[in-house]
Amino acid sequence: MNFDIKRVKISVTVPKENLDEVRTAMCNKGAGIIGNYTFCSSSTKSIGTFIPNDKANPYIGEKNKLECVEEETLEVICDVEKVKTVIKELRKYHPYEEPAISIVPLIDETEFL
């Protein structure tokens, strides 16, 4: 069975204090639209861990030390043709040097009807 992927789910971990700014930036570029609704998103509390190496420029933490940060995992739906623009805007407003972004293709439920 072949599927025509038209939408994806974008997930990114964000420090709690930056969540609203990143969500707004992504949704202003077209993410988070589901039917007749805009700014649709979900966030889940999480704990992020990382060790910045000598070449890193960490927003939080110190080089070569394990850091644990209270974060939110932000998820939005996005049309495939808007992903590049949305990710560019996400990176512009996200405080991390290397945000943890995942993009998952979605199969439309009508493919199963």
C-alpha positions as CSV (number, residue, x, y, z in Angstrom):
1,M,0.0,0.0,0.0
2,N,1.4,3.4,-1.0
3,F,0.6,6.5,1.1
4,D,0.6,10.1,0.1
5,I,2.2,11.9,3.0
6,K,0.8,15.4,3.2
7,R,1.4,16.2,6.9
8,V,4.0,15.6,9.6
9,K,4.2,15.9,13.3
10,I,7.1,18.1,14.5
11,S,8.3,17.5,18.0
12,V,11.0,19.6,19.8
13,T,12.1,19.9,23.4
14,V,12.1,23.4,24.7
15,P,13.0,24.9,28.1
16,K,9.8,25.8,30.0
17,E,10.5,29.5,29.9
18,N,10.8,29.5,26.1
19,L,7.8,27.3,25.2
20,D,5.3,30.0,24.3
21,E,7.7,31.9,22.1
22,V,8.7,28.8,20.2
23,R,5.1,27.7,19.8
24,T,4.0,31.1,18.6
25,A,6.9,31.3,16.1
26,M,6.0,27.9,14.6
27,C,2.3,28.5,14.5
28,N,2.7,31.9,12.9
29,K,4.5,30.2,10.0
30,G,1.7,27.7,9.5
31,A,2.2,24.8,11.9
32,G,-0.6,23.7,14.2
33,I,-3.5,23.8,11.8
34,I,-6.1,21.0,12.1
35,G,-9.2,21.5,10.1
36,N,-10.9,24.8,11.2
37,Y,-8.5,25.3,14.1
38,T,-5.1,27.1,14.3
39,F,-2.4,27.2,17.0
40,C,-3.1,23.5,17.8
41,S,-0.3,22.0,19.8
42,S,0.4,19.7,22.7
43,S,3.2,19.9,25.2
44,T,4.4,17.3,27.8
45,K,6.7,18.0,30.7
46,S,10.0,16.2,30.3
47,I,13.6,16.2,31.7
48,G,16.3,16.7,29.1
49,T,19.9,15.6,29.7
50,F,23.1,16.5,27.8
51,I,26.8,17.1,28.2
52,P,28.2,20.0,26.1
53,N,31.6,19.2,24.7
54,D,34.6,21.6,24.4
55,K,33.3,23.0,21.1
56,A,29.7,23.7,22.3
57,N,28.3,27.0,23.3
58,P,25.6,25.9,25.8
59,Y,22.6,28.1,26.5
60,I,22.3,26.1,29.8
61,G,24.9,24.3,31.7
62,E,28.7,24.0,31.5
63,K,31.0,22.3,29.1
64,N,31.8,18.6,29.9
65,K,29.3,18.4,32.7
66,L,26.0,16.5,32.7
67,E,23.0,18.8,32.8
68,C,19.4,18.0,33.6
69,V,16.8,20.5,32.5
70,E,13.1,20.7,33.0
71,E,11.7,21.0,29.5
72,E,8.5,20.7,27.6
73,T,8.2,18.5,24.5
74,L,6.2,20.6,22.0
75,E,4.3,18.8,19.3
76,V,2.5,20.3,16.3
77,I,1.0,19.1,13.0
78,C,2.4,20.7,9.9
79,D,1.7,20.4,6.1
80,V,4.7,19.0,4.3
81,E,5.2,22.1,2.1
82,K,5.5,24.3,5.2
83,V,8.0,22.2,7.2
84,K,11.2,23.9,5.9
85,T,9.8,27.4,6.8
86,V,8.5,26.2,10.2
87,I,11.8,24.6,11.2
88,K,13.7,27.7,10.1
89,E,11.5,29.8,12.4
90,L,11.7,27.3,15.2
91,R,15.6,27.5,15.1
92,K,15.4,31.3,15.1
93,Y,13.5,31.4,18.3
94,H,14.7,28.3,20.1
95,P,17.5,29.1,22.6
96,Y,19.5,26.0,22.2
97,E,22.5,25.7,19.8
98,E,21.2,22.3,18.8
99,P,17.5,21.8,19.5
100,A,16.3,18.1,19.6
101,I,13.8,18.1,16.6
102,S,12.0,15.1,15.3
103,I,9.7,15.0,12.2
104,V,7.4,12.1,11.8
105,P,5.3,11.5,8.6
106,L,1.6,11.1,9.3
107,I,-0.8,8.9,7.4
108,D,-4.2,10.6,6.9
109,E,-7.0,8.6,8.4
110,T,-8.9,8.7,5.0
111,E,-6.3,6.3,3.6
112,F,-8.0,3.6,5.7
113,L,-11.6,4.3,4.9
